[in-house]
Amino acid sequence: MDKLKQYFSGFWFSMPVQLLLLHFRRYQVFLVFWYVLFSTVAGGFMRTFGADSLFLAPEYFGKINVLSTAIVGFALGIFIMSWNITTFILFSKYFRFLATTAQPFLKYCINNAVLPVIFLVFYFSKAVSYARYQELFGATEISWMVLGFAGGIITSILIAFAYFFGADKTIYRSMASVIDTANVHYALVSKNNPLPKERTELRIDWFFSAKMALRKPRDVRHYSLAFLDTVFKRHHFAAVIAIAIAFFFLIGIGYISDTRLFQLPAAASITVFFAILIAAAGAISTFLHSWSIPVMVLVYLFVNFLYQKDIIDLRNKAYGLDYSSKTVRPVYSRESVMHQAGSAEIAADKQVYINMLNQWKKKQGTTKPVMYLINTSGGGIRSATFTMNALQQLDSMFGGKLLQQTFLISGASGGMLGAAYFRELYYRKQKGEKINLQDKQYIDDISNDLLNPLFSSFVTRDLIGPAKPFTKHGYSYTKDRGYAFEQKLNENTHGYLNRTLNDYKEPEAKAEIPLIFFNAVITRDGRKLVMATHPARFMTRPLTDSTSILPFDADAIDFRSFFDKQNAGNIGVLSALRMNATFPYVLPNVWLPTNPVIDVMDAGLRDNFGQETSLRFIEVFRDWLKENTSKVVLLQLRDRSLSDWDRPLEGTSLFGTFTKPFLLLQNNWYKLQDYYQHDQLAFSFEAYGPQFHRICFQYVPSRKEAPASLSFHITAAEKRDIALALKAEDNRKEFKRLRSLMK
C-alpha cells in the first residue's frame, strides 16, 4: 500500500502533471485555443460553416493530398511551439531548476507535451475517419496524407528545436563558468551543512530529461534569483525572435497570396494566426501585467476613432460600382425610397418588361405557352450543387429547352451560384460554343471548395496583412476575403461569370436567356435590394388599390435606378452573387455609396427560397400572364425539406432551456418564411386557379441525422448524397407532375 501511495505521489508531483494543472490554474485564456481546435476537429465549433473540413480535408491547389496535409502539419507544429514558447516565458519562474540544465526549453517542451499529444491522437483518429467516410479515399491515399501531416509537424518542430539548440549553446557557453563555480561552492557547503528541504510554490519531484529519462530536479537555492532570471530572459529573447518570424511570415503570405503557390490551406493560416495570438497574449501579460485590460481598451478606442473618421476603412465594396464621389450619392431616406417607387416610375419599368415578355413569347412557338419561373434556395455549396444537379436533369427532360421556356430566375445564396453558372453555360451554347449542359464536370465546378481561400484570406489579409489595392471593372478597391471569394468562384467556373450586369442587358432584352433578379438585404431596415439588368421599380412595393388600402411604404430598393449615377450596370456579376450570398461573418457585408451609408448581406434573411420575388413578379404582370400564357409554373429547388420536422428546437439541458428564447428565431427562420409564403401561394392559387402550379424539388439527405453541411465546402460523400436526393420518392412524384404539365 505504501509503495502504491509512493507511486501515486510520484506521478501526481511529476512535472508533466503539475504543468498540465498549472495551465488550468494560470492564464486559462491559452486553453481557449486548444478548446477551439478540439471542438472544431470534433465537429462542434462552427460546424455550420464547415470549419471541421478545413482541418480534416485541407486543400492546396484544389486538392486534398500529401502536400496539403503536410502544410497543415507544419502550421500545427508552429502553433504547438508558440504555445510552448509563450508558456515557457510565463511559467519558467515555477521551474527555476531548468535554468541550470542544458537545453532547458527542450526539457520544458517534453514535459509540456500532454495536451499536444492528446490532440494529435484525437486529430489523427478524426482525420482518418473523415478521409475514409466523407472524402471516400482509399487506404493508400489516407496513408500518404497521414505521412504528410506527420512529416510536416515533425519538420516544423525540428526546425524550432534546431534554432533553440543554437540559442541554448550560446547561452550556456556564456554562463557555464558561473554555473560551475556555483555548483562547486554548493557541493562544499552542503557536504558538512545540509540545507533544509526547499519550499517552492510548485512541488516537482520528477521530470523527464532530454533523453526521456526520469530525473529529480536539482536544488538551485545557491544561485541568485537575478542570475536565474538572466538565464531565462536570454531564452525568452530567443523565443520572441521566433514568434516575430512567424508574424512576418503571415504578413508576407497575405501580401503575395494572389500567387497560387502561396494560397495555403485555410487550416494552416488559422493555426499560424492562433500561434501569433498566443504569443501576443503572452507578451501583453508579461509586460503589462495588471495594465493589460486598460491598455487594450485604449487601443480599441484609438482604432475605433480612426475608423469613425474614415482614416482606416475596413468596409467591403461591390466591385464595379463607383465609390469615388462623396458628394454625388443618393440619399437613403423615406422620401427618396418612396420617390423611386412612384407610380410613374413603376409604370415606365413595367412597359420595358412587357416588351421583354413579348419577346419571350415570340420565341415559344405557340400563342399561349407555359411560362416557368425558377426559384432556388440558399444553402452554400450544398444548394449550389443541388441546383446544378436539378437543372441538368430538368433540362434533359425539356430536351435542352428549359431556359428557353423560363422567363425569370430568383433565389438566395448558394442556389444562385449554381443557377447563374447554368444560365451562363446555356448562353454560351446559344452563341455556338460546344457545351453539353448535362456534363457532370459542371457539377464538379460549382461544388468545388470556396471555404479554404475565404478563411485563409480572412486571416492573412483581413486581420493581419497589409491593405493591397486592385482594379476591377475600371475602379480601385482593396483586397479582402470578399475578393478571395470572387477570385475562387471565378476560377472554379473557368472565368465564365466574370461579367457585368450590362453584359446581360441585351440578351435578356431579346429573351435569349432568362432574367435573373439578384437580391440582398439592407441591414439598416431589412428592405430588399433588387439587382437586375434593367430597372425593376415595380418590385419595390406590393400593388394596392389606394381607394381601399393606403399605399404601403416601399419594402425594396431597385439597385439599377437608385445607383444610376454610381454606374450600377457596371457591377460585376460575381459581386452581385456575393452580395446575394453574404452569410453573416463568413463573408463581409458590402457597403453601398449612399448618404447615410448602408450595407447589405445575404438575401436568405428575407427570402431564402426566391419565392417572394417570383410571386410579386407574377402579381405585377398578372394581366399579361393571364392573357398570354396557358400556365405559370414555379420550379422551386430547395436545399431543405418542405416539412422539416427533423431538427426541432429543444431545451434538453439547463443551459439549453436558458438559451432557447435567444435561439428561437435563428432555428426557425426558414420555417417562418415558409409559413408566410404559404399564404402568398394561396393567394396566387386563388387568383390564377388551374393556371398556376408549383413544382418543388427538395434535397432530403439519405440519413436525416447527417445532411450535407451548410457551408462553402462539401465532401465527396455529401456530393454523392446530393445527387441521389433527386431520386427520392417525393422528387420522383414531382417529376411525374411536371411531365403532365408539359403535355
C-alpha positions in Angstrom: 0.0 0.0 0.0 2.8 2.4 0.9 4.5 1.6 -2.4 1.3 2.3 -4.3 1.0 5.6 -2.4 4.6 6.4 -3.3 4.0 5.7 -7.0 0.8 7.8 -7.0 2.6 10.7 -5.2 5.5 10.5 -7.7 3.0 10.6 -10.6 1.0 13.4 -9.1 4.0 15.6 -8.4 5.7 14.9 -11.7 6.4 17.9 -13.9 4.0 16.8 -16.8 1.0 16.5 -14.4 1.8 19.6 -12.4 2.4 21.6 -15.6 -0.9 20.5 -17.0 -2.7 21.5 -13.9 -0.9 24.8 -13.9 -2.4 25.6 -17.3 -5.8 25.3 -15.7 -4.8 27.5 -12.8 -3.0 30.3 -14.6 -3.6 32.1 -17.9 -6.6 29.9 -18.8 -7.0 32.1 -22.0 -4.4 29.9 -23.7 -6.6 26.9 -23.2 -9.3 28.6 -25.3 -7.2 28.0 -28.4 -6.9 24.3 -27.6 -10.6 24.1 -26.9 -11.4 25.7 -30.3 -9.1 23.2 -32.1 -10.5 20.2 -30.3 -14.1 21.4 -30.8 -13.5 22.2 -34.5 -12.0 18.8 -35.3 -14.8 17.1 -33.3 -17.3 18.9 -35.5 -18.7 21.2 -32.8 -17.2 24.7 -33.2 -18.6 26.4 -36.4 -19.6 23.2 -38.0 -22.4 25.0 -39.8 -19.7 26.9 -41.6 -17.8 23.7 -42.4 -14.9 24.6 -40.1 -14.1 20.9 -39.5 -13.5 20.3 -43.2 -10.8 23.0 -43.2 -8.7 20.9 -40.8 -9.8 17.3 -41.7 -9.8 17.9 -45.5 -7.3 20.7 -46.2 -7.0 21.7 -49.9 -3.9 23.0 -51.7 -4.1 23.7 -55.4 -7.7 22.5 -55.2 -6.7 19.0 -54.0 -6.6 17.1 -50.7 -3.3 15.2 -50.7 0.0 14.6 -49.0 1.2 18.2 -49.7 -1.9 19.9 -48.3 -1.8 17.8 -45.1 2.0 18.4 -44.8 1.4 22.2 -44.8 -1.3 21.9 -42.1 1.0 19.7 -40.1 3.8 22.2 -40.4 1.5 25.0 -39.3 0.2 23.0 -36.4 3.8 22.4 -35.3 4.3 26.2 -35.3 1.2 26.6 -33.1 2.5 23.9 -30.7 5.9 25.6 -30.5 4.3 29.0 -30.0 2.3 27.6 -27.1 5.4 26.1 -25.6 7.4 29.3 -26.1 4.8 31.5 -24.6 4.0 29.3 -21.6 7.7 28.8 -21.1 8.2 32.5 -20.7 5.2 32.8 -18.3 5.8 29.6 -16.3 9.6 29.4 -16.1 9.6 31.0 -12.6 7.9 27.8 -11.3 10.7 25.6 -12.7 13.9 27.5 -11.9 15.9 24.3 -11.8 15.7 24.2 -15.6 17.8 27.3 -15.8 20.9 25.4 -14.6 20.5 22.5 -17.1 21.4 22.2 -20.7 18.6 22.7 -23.2 16.0 23.9 -20.7 13.5 24.7 -23.4 13.7 21.2 -24.8 13.0 19.7 -21.4 10.1 22.1 -20.9 8.6 21.1 -24.2 8.9 17.4 -23.4 7.2 17.8 -20.0 4.6 20.1 -21.6 3.6 17.6 -24.3 0.5 16.2 -22.6 -2.1 18.4 -24.4 -0.4 18.4 -27.8 -0.1 14.6 -27.7 -3.7 14.1 -26.8 -4.8 16.5 -29.5 -2.6 14.8 -32.2 -4.0 11.4 -31.3 -7.6 12.8 -31.4 -6.8 14.6 -34.7 -5.4 11.6 -36.4 -8.4 9.4 -35.5 -10.8 12.0 -36.8 -8.9 12.8 -39.9 -8.6 9.2 -40.9 -12.3 8.6 -40.4 -13.2 11.8 -42.3 -11.0 10.9 -45.2 -12.4 7.4 -45.4 -16.1 8.0 -44.9 -16.6 11.6 -46.1 -13.9 12.2 -48.8 -14.1 8.5 -49.8 -10.3 8.0 -50.0 -8.7 4.6 -50.1 -6.2 3.2 -47.6 -3.2 4.1 -49.8 -4.2 7.8 -50.2 -5.0 8.0 -46.5 -1.6 6.6 -45.5 0.1 9.2 -47.7 -1.9 12.0 -46.1 -1.1 10.8 -42.6 2.6 10.6 -43.5 2.4 14.1 -45.0 0.8 15.5 -41.8 3.3 13.7 -39.6 6.2 14.8 -41.8 5.0 18.4 -41.7 4.7 18.6 -37.9 7.9 16.8 -37.3 9.8 19.1 -39.7 8.3 22.2 -38.0 9.3 21.1 -34.5 12.8 20.0 -35.6 13.4 23.4 -37.2 12.2 25.1 -34.0 14.4 22.9 -31.8 17.4 23.4 -34.1 17.0 27.2 -33.6 16.7 26.8 -29.8 19.6 24.4 -29.6 21.8 27.0 -31.1 20.5 29.6 -28.7 21.0 27.2 -25.8 24.6 26.6 -26.7 25.3 30.3 -26.9 23.6 31.0 -23.6 25.2 28.0 -21.8 28.6 28.8 -23.2 28.5 32.4 -21.9 27.3 31.4 -18.4 28.9 28.0 -17.9 31.7 29.3 -15.7 29.2 30.9 -13.3 27.1 27.8 -13.1 30.2 25.5 -12.5 31.5 27.8 -9.7 28.1 27.9 -8.0 27.9 24.1 -8.2 31.3 23.6 -6.7 30.6 26.1 -3.9 27.2 24.4 -3.2 28.9 20.9 -3.0 31.4 22.1 -0.4 28.9 23.9 1.7 26.1 21.3 1.7 28.6 18.4 2.4 29.0 19.5 6.0 25.9 21.6 6.5 22.9 20.1 4.5 20.4 22.7 3.6 16.8 22.3 4.8 14.3 21.0 2.4 13.4 23.6 -0.2 10.0 25.0 -0.2 8.6 26.0 -3.6 5.3 27.3 -4.9 5.0 24.3 -7.1 6.3 20.9 -5.9 8.1 18.9 -8.5 9.5 15.5 -7.6 10.3 14.2 -11.1 10.7 15.5 -14.6 11.6 14.0 -18.0 15.1 14.7 -19.2 16.0 15.3 -22.9 16.6 11.6 -23.2 13.1 10.8 -21.8 14.7 9.6 -18.5 13.1 10.4 -15.1 15.2 12.9 -13.2 14.9 14.7 -9.9 15.1 18.5 -10.0 18.3 19.9 -8.6 18.4 22.4 -5.7 19.0 25.9 -7.1 19.0 28.0 -3.9 22.7 28.6 -4.2 22.0 30.6 -7.4 20.8 34.2 -7.0 17.4 35.0 -8.4 18.9 37.6 -10.6 21.2 35.0 -12.2 18.3 32.6 -12.8 16.2 35.3 -14.3 19.1 36.3 -16.5 19.3 32.8 -17.9 15.6 32.7 -18.6 15.5 36.2 -20.1 18.1 35.2 -22.7 15.9 32.2 -23.6 12.8 34.5 -23.7 14.6 36.8 -26.1 15.3 33.9 -28.5 11.6 32.9 -28.2 10.4 36.4 -29.1 12.5 36.4 -32.2 10.9 33.0 -33.3 7.4 34.4 -32.9 8.3 37.6 -34.7 9.5 35.5 -37.7 6.1 33.7 -37.7 4.3 37.0 -37.6 6.2 38.5 -40.5 5.7 35.2 -42.4 2.0 35.6 -42.1 2.1 39.2 -43.3 4.2 38.1 -46.3 1.7 35.4 -47.2 -1.1 38.0 -47.1 0.8 40.2 -49.4 1.7 37.6 -52.0 -1.3 35.3 -51.6 -2.5 36.1 -55.1 0.2 33.8 -56.3 -1.3 30.4 -56.3 1.8 28.8 -54.7 1.2 30.8 -51.5 -2.6 30.2 -51.3 -2.1 28.0 -48.2 -4.8 25.7 -46.8 -7.1 27.8 -44.5 -6.3 25.5 -41.6 -2.6 26.4 -41.9 -3.3 30.1 -41.9 -5.7 29.8 -38.9 -3.3 27.8 -36.8 -0.4 30.2 -37.5 -2.7 33.0 -36.6 -3.6 31.3 -33.4 0.2 30.9 -32.7 0.6 34.7 -33.1 -2.4 35.4 -30.9 -1.0 33.2 -28.1 2.3 35.0 -28.4 0.6 38.4 -28.3 -1.5 37.4 -25.3 1.7 36.2 -23.6 3.6 39.4 -24.4 0.7 41.6 -23.0 0.5 39.5 -19.8 4.3 39.6 -19.4 5.0 43.3 -20.0 1.7 45.0 -18.9 0.6 42.8 -16.0 -2.4 44.4 -14.4 -2.4 47.2 -17.0 -3.3 44.7 -19.8 -7.1 45.4 -19.9 -6.8 49.2 -19.6 -4.2 49.3 -22.4 -6.4 47.1 -24.6 -9.4 49.3 -24.1 -7.3 52.4 -25.1 -6.1 50.6 -28.2 -9.7 49.7 -29.1 -10.8 53.3 -28.6 -8.0 54.6 -30.7 -8.7 52.2 -33.6 -12.4 52.9 -33.4 -11.7 56.7 -33.6 -9.6 56.1 -36.8 -12.4 54.0 -38.2 -15.1 56.6 -37.5 -13.0 59.3 -39.1 -12.5 57.2 -42.2 -8.8 57.2 -41.7 -8.9 53.4 -41.8 -11.6 51.8 -43.9 -12.4 48.1 -43.3 -15.6 48.1 -45.3 -16.0 45.8 -48.3 -17.3 47.2 -51.6 -19.2 45.9 -54.7 -16.7 45.7 -57.5 -17.7 47.7 -60.5 -19.6 50.3 -58.5 -18.3 53.9 -58.4 -17.5 55.0 -54.8 -15.1 57.8 -55.8 -17.5 60.8 -55.2 -18.7 61.5 -51.7 -20.9 64.4 -52.8 -22.9 62.7 -55.6 -24.5 59.9 -53.6 -28.2 59.0 -53.3 -29.9 60.0 -50.1 -31.2 57.0 -48.3 -34.4 58.3 -46.7 -38.1 57.6 -46.8 -38.7 60.4 -49.3 -36.1 59.1 -51.8 -37.1 55.5 -51.4 -40.8 56.3 -52.0 -39.9 58.5 -54.9 -38.2 55.7 -56.8 -41.3 53.6 -56.1 -43.6 56.2 -57.6 -46.5 55.2 -59.9 -44.9 56.9 -63.0 -41.6 55.1 -62.4 -43.2 51.8 -61.8 -45.3 52.2 -65.0 -42.2 53.0 -67.1 -40.3 50.0 -65.9 -43.4 47.7 -66.4 -43.6 48.7 -70.0 -39.9 47.7 -70.5 -40.6 44.3 -69.1 -43.8 43.8 -71.0 -41.7 44.3 -74.2 -39.3 41.7 -72.9 -42.2 39.4 -72.1 -43.5 39.8 -75.7 -40.0 38.9 -77.0 -40.0 35.8 -74.8 -43.5 34.8 -76.1 -42.3 35.1 -79.8 -39.6 32.5 -79.1 -42.1 29.9 -77.7 -43.7 29.0 -81.0 -47.3 28.9 -79.6 -49.9 31.5 -78.8 -50.3 30.6 -75.2 -47.1 29.0 -73.9 -46.3 27.6 -70.5 -44.1 30.0 -68.5 -41.6 28.7 -66.0 -40.0 30.7 -63.2 -37.2 29.1 -61.3 -36.7 29.6 -57.6 -33.5 28.3 -55.9 -32.8 28.4 -52.2 -29.8 29.5 -50.2 -27.6 26.9 -48.6 -24.0 27.4 -49.6 -22.3 24.8 -51.9 -24.9 22.3 -50.8 -27.6 24.3 -52.5 -25.4 25.3 -55.5 -24.7 21.6 -56.1 -28.3 20.5 -55.7 -29.4 23.3 -58.0 -27.0 22.3 -60.8 -28.0 18.7 -60.5 -31.7 19.6 -60.7 -31.3 22.0 -63.6 -29.3 19.4 -65.6 -32.0 16.8 -65.1 -34.8 19.2 -65.8 -33.1 20.5 -68.9 -32.7 16.9 -70.1 -36.5 16.4 -69.6 -37.2 19.6 -71.6 -35.0 18.4 -74.5 -32.5 21.2 -73.8 -35.2 23.9 -73.8 -35.7 24.5 -70.1 -34.2 28.0 -70.1 -35.9 28.9 -73.3 -39.2 28.4 -71.6 -38.1 30.1 -68.4 -38.5 33.8 -68.0 -37.2 34.6 -64.5 -34.7 33.0 -62.1 -34.5 34.3 -58.5 -33.2 32.9 -55.2 -30.6 33.3 -52.5 -27.1 32.5 -51.6 -25.6 29.2 -52.9 -28.5 28.3 -55.1 -28.0 31.4 -57.2 -24.3 30.4 -57.8 -25.5 27.2 -59.4 -28.3 28.9 -61.4 -26.2 31.8 -62.6 -23.5 29.3 -63.8 -26.0 27.1 -65.6 -27.5 30.2 -67.3 -24.1 31.3 -68.5 -23.4 27.9 -69.9 -26.7 27.9 -71.7 -26.0 31.4 -73.1 -22.6 30.3 -74.4 -24.1 27.3 -76.0 -26.7 29.5 -77.7 -23.7 31.5 -79.1 -22.2 28.5 -80.7 -19.8 27.1 -78.1 -19.6 23.4 -77.8 -21.1 22.9 -74.4 -23.0 19.8 -73.2 -25.3 21.2 -70.5 -25.6 17.7 -69.0 -21.8 17.3 -68.5 -21.1 16.3 -64.9 -18.0 18.4 -65.0 -20.2 21.5 -64.3 -21.4 19.9 -61.1 -17.8 19.4 -60.0 -17.1 23.0 -60.9 -19.8 24.5 -58.8 -19.2 22.1 -55.9 -15.5 22.9 -55.7 -14.3 24.4 -52.4 -14.7 28.1 -51.7 -14.1 27.9 -48.0 -10.3 27.4 -47.8 -9.4 30.6 -49.7 -12.0 32.5 -47.9 -10.8 31.7 -44.4 -7.2 31.9 -45.5 -7.7 35.4 -46.8 -9.6 36.4 -43.7 -6.5 35.6 -41.6 -3.7 36.8 -43.9 -5.5 39.8 -45.4 -8.4 41.0 -43.2 -6.7 40.5 -39.8 -3.0 40.8 -40.4 -1.9 41.5 -43.9 -1.3 44.9 -45.4 -4.1 46.6 -47.5 -3.4 45.8 -51.1 -5.3 47.7 -53.8 -6.5 46.2 -57.1 -8.5 47.5 -60.1 -11.8 45.8 -61.2 -14.2 47.0 -63.9 -12.4 50.3 -64.0 -12.3 51.2 -60.3 -9.9 50.7 -57.5 -10.7 48.6 -54.4 -8.9 46.8 -51.5 -8.4 43.0 -51.4 -10.0 41.1 -48.6 -11.9 37.8 -48.2 -14.7 39.1 -50.4 -12.1 39.5 -53.2 -10.7 36.0 -52.5 -14.2 34.5 -52.7 -14.9 36.1 -56.1 -11.5 35.0 -57.4 -12.0 31.4 -56.4 -15.6 31.3 -57.7 -14.3 32.8 -61.0 -11.5 30.1 -61.1 -14.0 27.3 -60.3 -16.3 28.4 -63.2 -13.5 28.9 -65.7 -13.9 32.7 -65.8 -17.4 32.4 -67.3 -19.1 34.5 -64.7 -16.5 37.4 -64.9 -19.1 39.7 -66.5 -21.0 42.8 -65.5 -24.8 43.3 -65.3 -24.5 45.4 -68.5 -23.2 42.3 -70.4 -26.5 40.6 -69.9 -28.7 43.6 -70.7 -29.1 42.9 -74.4 -29.5 39.1 -74.3 -32.2 39.5 -71.6 -34.0 42.2 -73.5 -34.1 39.9 -76.6 -35.2 36.9 -74.4 -32.1 34.9 -75.4 -31.7 34.0 -71.8 -34.0 34.2 -68.7 -33.8 37.2 -66.4 -32.1 36.9 -63.1 -33.0 39.1 -60.1 -30.1 39.1 -57.7 -31.2 40.1 -54.2 -29.7 41.2 -50.9 -31.0 42.5 -47.7 -30.2 46.0 -46.4 -29.2 45.7 -42.8 -30.4 49.1 -41.8 -34.0 48.4 -42.1 -34.5 44.9 -43.7 -35.5 46.2 -47.1 -34.6 44.1 -50.1 -32.1 45.3 -52.7 -33.2 44.0 -56.2 -30.3 43.9 -58.7 -31.3 43.4 -62.3 -30.0 44.4 -65.8 -33.0 46.7 -66.3 -34.6 48.9 -63.6 -37.4 47.0 -61.9 -39.0 49.5 -59.6 -42.3 47.6 -59.8 -40.6 45.1 -57.4 -40.2 47.7 -54.7 -43.7 47.6 -53.2 -46.8 45.5 -53.4 -49.5 46.9 -55.7 -52.7 48.0 -53.9 -55.9 49.9 -54.7 -55.3 53.2 -53.0 -59.1 53.8 -52.6 -59.3 50.8 -50.4 -55.9 50.5 -48.7 -53.4 53.2 -48.0 -50.3 52.7 -50.2 -47.5 50.7 -48.5 -44.1 52.0 -48.0 -41.6 50.5 -50.4 -40.1 47.3 -48.9 -37.4 47.1 -51.5 -34.9 49.2 -53.4 -34.2 49.0 -57.2 -30.4 48.9 -57.4 -30.2 49.8 -61.1 -32.1 53.1 -60.8 -31.1 54.1 -57.2 -27.4 53.9 -58.0 -27.6 55.0 -61.6 -25.0 57.8 -61.1 -22.7 55.3 -59.5 -22.6 53.2 -62.7 -24.8 50.5 -61.3 -24.8 48.4 -64.5 -21.0 48.1 -64.3 -21.2 46.0 -61.1 -19.7 42.6 -61.6 -21.9 39.5 -61.6 -19.5 37.9 -59.2 -20.1 40.8 -56.8 -23.9 40.6 -57.3 -23.7 36.8 -56.5 -21.5 37.5 -53.4 -24.0 40.2 -52.1 -26.7 37.6 -52.7 -24.7 35.1 -50.6 -23.2 37.2 -47.9 -23.6 34.8 -45.0 -23.0 36.7 -41.7 -19.3 36.8 -40.7 -18.2 34.3 -43.3 -18.3 37.0 -46.0 -18.0 40.7 -45.3 -21.1 42.9 -45.6 -21.0 45.0 -48.7 -21.4 48.7 -48.1 -23.0 51.0 -50.7 -22.3 54.7 -51.5 -25.4 56.3 -50.0 -25.9 59.1 -47.5 -26.1 57.8 -44.8 -24.1 54.7 -45.8 -26.0 51.4 -45.9 -24.7 47.8 -46.2 -26.2 44.6 -47.4 -26.0 40.9 -46.6 -27.5 37.5 -47.6 -30.8 37.5 -49.5 -31.8 34.5 -47.4 -32.6 36.7 -44.4 -35.6 38.0 -46.3 -36.4 35.3 -48.9 -34.3 32.2 -48.7 -36.3 30.4 -51.5 -36.7 33.2 -54.1 -40.4 32.6 -53.9 -41.4 36.0 -52.6 -39.7 37.7 -55.6 -41.4 35.4 -58.1 -44.8 35.8 -56.6 -44.6 39.6 -56.6 -43.4 39.5 -60.2 -46.4 37.3 -61.1 -48.8 39.7 -59.3 -47.4 42.7 -61.1 -47.8 41.1 -64.5 -51.0 39.2 -63.7 -53.0 40.6 -66.6 -50.3 39.9 -69.2 -49.8 36.4 -67.9 -53.5 35.5 -67.9 -53.8 36.8 -71.5 -50.6 35.3 -73.0 -49.8 32.1 -71.1 -51.7 28.8 -70.6 -49.9 28.1 -67.3 -47.4 29.7 -64.9 -45.2 27.1 -63.2 -42.9 27.8 -60.3 -40.0 25.4 -60.2 -38.6 25.5 -56.7 -35.3 24.0 -55.9 -34.8 23.7 -52.2 -31.8 22.5 -50.1 -34.1 21.5 -47.3 -37.4 19.7 -46.8 -40.7 21.4 -47.1 -41.9 19.8 -43.9 -38.8 19.9 -41.7 -39.7 18.1 -38.5 -36.2 16.6 -38.1 -34.4 19.4 -36.3 -36.8 20.9 -33.7 -35.5 23.4 -31.2 -35.5 21.5 -27.9 -34.1 22.6 -24.5 -32.7 19.2 -23.3 -30.3 20.7 -20.8 -30.4 23.5 -18.2 -28.2 25.7 -20.4 -30.4 24.8 -23.4 -33.5 25.9 -21.5 -32.0 29.3 -20.8 -30.7 29.9 -24.3 -33.9 28.6 -26.1 -35.6 32.0 -26.3 -32.5 33.5 -27.9 -32.2 30.7 -30.5 -35.9 30.5 -31.3 -35.7 32.9 -34.3 -32.4 31.5 -35.6 -33.6 27.9 -35.5 -37.0 28.6 -37.1 -36.0 31.4 -39.5 -36.6 29.5 -42.7 -39.7 27.8 -41.3 -41.2 31.2 -40.6 -40.5 32.2 -44.2 -42.3 29.1 -45.4 -45.3 29.8 -43.2 -46.0 33.3 -44.5 -45.1 32.4 -48.1 -47.7 29.6 -47.9 -50.3 32.4 -47.6 -48.8 34.2 -50.6 -49.0 31.0 -52.6 -52.6 30.5 -51.5 -53.5 34.0 -52.8 -51.8 33.2 -56.2 -53.7 29.9 -56.5 -56.9 31.8 -55.8 -56.1 34.5 -58.4 -55.0 32.1 -61.2 -56.8 28.9 -60.4 -55.6 25.9 -62.6 -53.3 28.2 -64.5 -50.8 28.4 -61.5 -48.6 25.5 -60.3 -45.7 25.0 -58.1 -43.3 22.0 -58.5 -40.9 21.6 -55.6 -37.7 19.6 -55.7 -36.1 19.1 -52.3 -32.8 18.0 -51.0 -33.5 15.4 -48.4 -30.4 13.6 -47.1 -30.3 9.8 -47.2 -29.5 9.9 -43.5 -31.5 12.6 -41.8 -29.0 12.9 -39.0 -26.2 13.6 -41.4 -27.2 16.2 -44.0 -24.6 17.9 -46.2 -23.0 20.9 -44.3 -24.4 24.3 -44.9 -21.1 25.9 -45.9 -18.9 26.7 -48.8 -17.3 23.3 -48.7 -18.9 19.9 -49.1 -17.2 16.4 -49.1 -17.2 13.8 -51.8 -19.8 11.7 -49.8 -22.0 14.8 -49.5 -21.8 15.4 -53.2 -22.9 11.9 -53.9 -25.7 12.2 -51.4 -27.0 15.4 -53.0 -27.0 13.8 -56.4 -29.0 10.8 -55.1 -31.6 13.2 -53.5 -33.3 13.7 -56.8 -34.2 10.0 -56.8 -36.1 10.3 -53.5 -39.8 9.4 -53.6 -41.1 13.0 -53.2 -38.9 14.2 -56.0 -40.0 11.4 -58.3 -43.6 12.4 -57.7 -42.7 16.0 -58.6 -41.0 14.9 -61.8 -44.2 13.0 -62.7 -46.4 16.0 -62.0 -44.1 18.2 -64.2 -44.3 15.8 -67.1 -48.1 16.0 -67.0 -47.9 19.8 -67.1 -45.5 19.7 -70.1 -48.1 17.9 -72.3 
